[in-house]
């Protein structure tokens, strides 16, 4: 029997998760009830949490509150997974707040509503197994690969270390460009033109997501300072 799926949260990313899992008839809940209007599978909080697999599509800053709220409603045999862009902190919260009898899987789809709008086949998703039966993990991996995703298994620490050098820095650049108002000039060669198009799509993400990935990634601050120092060093070398 196929496992039932509940999704908590219907922001931009939660809606994308719902759209790609619609063939599995997920139950979906969000605080803003108006977002549920007309959606097949719109559910109460309790019914969504009762599913075999519960997907937490909530901001990093809301993880602890959400985990504490669902904990009394969970039963043995369920699996809880998150989709946060940072892994060490959210996984620690799930381990501390959720009962020992539920399985936990950390995930990070390495794409978003903009980068995945033309389809997700060929894109990547990171899995951080925490406490999960190997057979179930294999089934989840198989289903993700069935969607065309490239699955990467990694520890939470290594995930955050790499993400701090890639995603966090790229979002830092995007926010800086946005504040400067740079990127829409006609005089641009193909390389910068493509770069600025990517920067523009990141500016569609919420500022809270940017803050969370910078503050909650334990490696982000150090790599951010290293990056800024490298820029300052280059500036000093150029002089003037």
C-alpha positions as CSV (number, residue, x, y, z in Angstrom):
1,X,0.0,0.0,0.0
2,X,1.3,3.5,-0.9
3,X,2.1,5.6,2.0
4,X,0.0,8.7,2.6
5,X,1.7,12.1,2.5
6,X,0.9,15.2,4.5
7,X,2.4,18.6,3.7
8,X,2.6,21.4,6.4
9,X,3.1,24.8,4.8
10,X,2.1,26.3,1.5
11,X,4.5,29.1,0.8
12,X,6.2,29.2,-2.7
13,X,8.2,26.1,-2.0
14,X,5.4,24.2,-0.3
15,X,3.2,24.9,-3.3
16,X,5.9,23.4,-5.6
17,X,6.1,20.3,-3.4
18,X,2.4,19.9,-3.5
19,X,2.3,20.3,-7.3
20,X,5.0,17.6,-7.9
21,X,3.4,15.2,-5.4
22,X,-0.2,15.8,-6.6
23,X,-0.3,12.3,-8.2
24,X,0.1,10.9,-4.6
25,X,-3.0,12.8,-3.4
26,X,-1.2,14.6,-0.5
27,X,-3.1,16.3,2.3
28,X,-2.1,19.9,2.6
29,X,-2.4,22.4,5.5
30,X,-1.2,25.9,6.0
31,X,-1.9,28.7,8.5
32,X,-3.3,30.9,5.8
33,X,-6.6,29.1,5.0
34,X,-7.2,31.3,1.9
35,X,-4.3,29.6,0.2
36,X,-6.1,26.2,0.4
37,X,-9.1,27.3,-1.5
38,X,-9.8,25.1,-4.5
39,X,-6.9,22.8,-3.7
40,X,-7.6,19.0,-3.8
41,X,-6.3,17.6,-0.6
42,X,-6.9,20.7,1.5
43,X,-6.9,19.4,5.1
44,X,-7.0,20.2,8.7
45,X,-3.7,20.3,10.7
46,X,-4.5,17.1,12.5
47,X,-5.4,15.1,9.3
48,X,-2.2,16.2,7.6
49,X,-0.1,15.2,10.6
50,X,-1.8,11.8,10.7
51,X,-0.3,10.8,7.3
52,X,2.4,8.2,7.0
53,X,5.0,10.7,5.8
54,X,4.8,14.3,7.1
55,X,6.7,16.9,5.1
56,X,7.5,20.1,7.0
57,X,7.6,22.9,4.4
58,X,8.0,25.7,6.9
59,X,10.7,28.4,7.5
60,X,13.7,27.4,9.4
61,X,12.7,29.8,12.1
62,X,9.4,28.0,12.5
63,X,10.8,24.5,12.8
64,X,10.9,24.2,16.6
65,X,7.4,25.5,17.1
66,X,6.1,23.2,14.3
67,X,7.9,20.1,15.7
68,X,6.6,20.7,19.2
69,X,3.1,21.1,17.9
70,X,3.1,17.9,15.9
71,X,4.9,15.8,18.5
72,X,1.9,14.8,20.6
73,X,-0.1,13.8,17.5
74,X,2.5,11.4,16.0
75,X,2.3,7.6,16.2
76,X,4.8,4.8,15.7
77,X,5.6,4.1,12.0
78,X,5.4,7.6,10.8
79,X,8.2,9.5,9.0
80,X,8.9,13.2,9.3
81,X,11.1,15.1,6.9
82,X,11.9,18.7,6.3
83,X,12.9,20.7,3.2
84,X,15.0,23.4,4.8
85,X,18.0,24.9,3.0
86,X,20.1,24.4,6.2
87,X,20.4,20.9,7.8
88,X,22.3,20.9,11.1
89,X,19.9,23.0,13.1
90,X,16.6,21.7,11.7
91,X,17.7,18.1,12.1
92,X,18.8,18.7,15.7
93,X,15.4,20.3,16.4
94,X,13.6,17.2,15.0
95,X,15.7,14.9,17.0
96,X,15.1,16.8,20.2
97,X,11.4,17.5,19.8
98,X,10.0,14.5,18.0
99,X,9.3,11.2,19.7
100,X,11.8,8.4,19.3
101,X,9.3,6.1,17.7
102,X,9.1,8.2,14.5
103,X,11.6,8.1,11.6
104,X,13.4,11.3,10.6
105,X,14.9,12.3,7.2
106,X,16.5,15.6,6.4
107,X,16.1,16.8,2.8
108,X,17.1,19.8,0.8
109,X,15.8,20.1,-2.8
110,X,18.6,22.0,-4.5
111,X,16.3,24.1,-6.5
112,X,13.3,26.4,-6.0
113,X,10.1,27.5,-7.7
114,X,12.0,29.6,-10.2
115,X,14.8,27.2,-11.1
116,X,12.3,24.3,-11.2
117,X,9.5,26.0,-13.1
118,X,10.4,24.3,-16.4
119,X,10.6,20.9,-14.7
120,X,12.7,19.3,-12.1
121,X,14.1,16.3,-14.1
122,X,17.9,16.4,-13.8
123,X,17.9,18.7,-10.7
124,X,19.4,17.6,-7.4
125,X,18.1,16.8,-3.9
126,X,20.2,16.2,-0.9
127,X,19.2,13.6,1.7
128,X,20.5,13.5,5.2
129,X,19.4,10.2,6.8
130,X,19.0,10.7,10.6
131,X,17.0,7.7,11.9
132,X,15.3,5.9,9.2
133,X,14.8,2.3,8.1
134,X,17.1,1.5,5.2
135,X,14.3,-0.1,3.2
136,X,12.1,3.0,3.6
137,X,15.1,5.2,2.6
138,X,15.6,3.2,-0.5
139,X,11.9,3.5,-1.4
140,X,12.0,7.3,-0.9
141,X,15.1,7.5,-3.0
142,X,13.5,5.4,-5.7
143,X,10.4,7.7,-5.8
144,X,12.6,10.8,-6.0
145,X,14.6,9.3,-8.8
146,X,11.3,8.5,-10.4
147,X,10.6,12.2,-10.6
148,X,13.9,12.6,-12.4
149,X,15.9,14.0,-9.5
150,X,19.6,13.3,-8.8
151,X,19.8,12.1,-5.2
152,X,22.8,13.0,-3.1
153,X,23.3,11.4,0.4
154,X,25.4,13.6,2.7
155,X,25.8,14.3,6.4
156,X,24.1,17.4,7.8
157,X,27.5,19.0,8.6
158,X,28.9,18.4,5.1
159,X,25.7,19.7,3.6
160,X,25.9,22.9,5.5
161,X,29.6,23.4,4.8
162,X,29.1,23.1,1.1
163,X,25.9,25.1,1.1
164,X,27.6,28.0,2.9
165,X,30.1,28.2,0.0
166,X,27.5,28.0,-2.7
167,X,23.9,28.8,-1.9
168,X,24.6,31.2,0.9
169,X,27.2,33.2,-1.0
170,X,25.1,33.4,-4.1
171,X,22.1,34.7,-2.2
172,X,24.5,37.2,-0.5
173,X,25.5,38.5,-4.0
174,X,21.8,38.6,-5.1
175,X,20.8,40.7,-2.1
176,X,23.7,43.1,-2.6
177,X,22.9,43.5,-6.3
178,X,19.3,44.2,-5.4
179,X,20.2,46.9,-2.9
180,X,22.5,48.5,-5.5
181,X,19.9,48.3,-8.2
182,X,22.5,46.7,-10.5
183,X,21.9,44.1,-13.2
184,X,19.5,45.4,-15.8
185,X,22.0,47.3,-18.0
186,X,22.0,46.6,-21.7
187,X,25.7,46.8,-21.9
188,X,26.6,43.3,-20.8
189,X,28.4,40.3,-22.4
190,X,26.7,36.9,-22.3
191,X,28.4,35.8,-19.1
192,X,27.3,38.7,-16.9
193,X,23.9,38.7,-18.6
194,X,23.2,35.1,-17.6
195,X,24.6,35.7,-14.2
196,X,22.3,38.7,-13.6
197,X,19.3,36.7,-14.8
198,X,20.0,34.1,-12.1
199,X,20.5,36.8,-9.5
200,X,17.1,38.3,-10.4
201,X,15.3,35.0,-9.8
202,X,16.8,34.7,-6.3
203,X,15.3,38.1,-5.4
204,X,11.9,36.5,-5.7
205,X,12.7,34.5,-2.5
206,X,11.7,36.0,0.8
207,X,14.1,38.0,2.9
208,X,13.4,35.7,5.8
209,X,14.8,32.8,3.8
210,X,17.9,34.8,3.1
211,X,18.3,35.6,6.8
212,X,17.6,32.0,7.9
213,X,20.2,30.5,5.6
214,X,22.8,33.0,6.7
215,X,22.2,32.9,10.4
216,X,21.3,29.3,10.9
217,X,24.0,27.7,8.8
218,X,26.8,27.2,11.3
219,X,29.5,27.7,8.6
220,X,27.9,30.7,6.7
221,X,29.4,33.5,8.8
222,X,33.0,32.3,8.4
223,X,32.7,31.7,4.7
224,X,31.0,35.1,4.3
225,X,33.9,36.9,6.0
226,X,36.4,34.9,4.0
227,X,34.6,35.9,0.8
228,X,34.3,39.6,1.7
229,X,38.0,39.6,2.7
230,X,38.9,38.1,-0.7
231,X,37.0,41.0,-2.4
232,X,38.8,43.5,-0.1
233,X,42.1,42.0,-0.9
234,X,41.5,42.2,-4.6
235,X,40.4,45.8,-4.2
236,X,43.6,46.6,-2.4
237,X,45.7,44.9,-5.1
238,X,44.0,47.0,-7.8
239,X,44.6,50.2,-5.9
240,X,43.2,53.6,-6.7
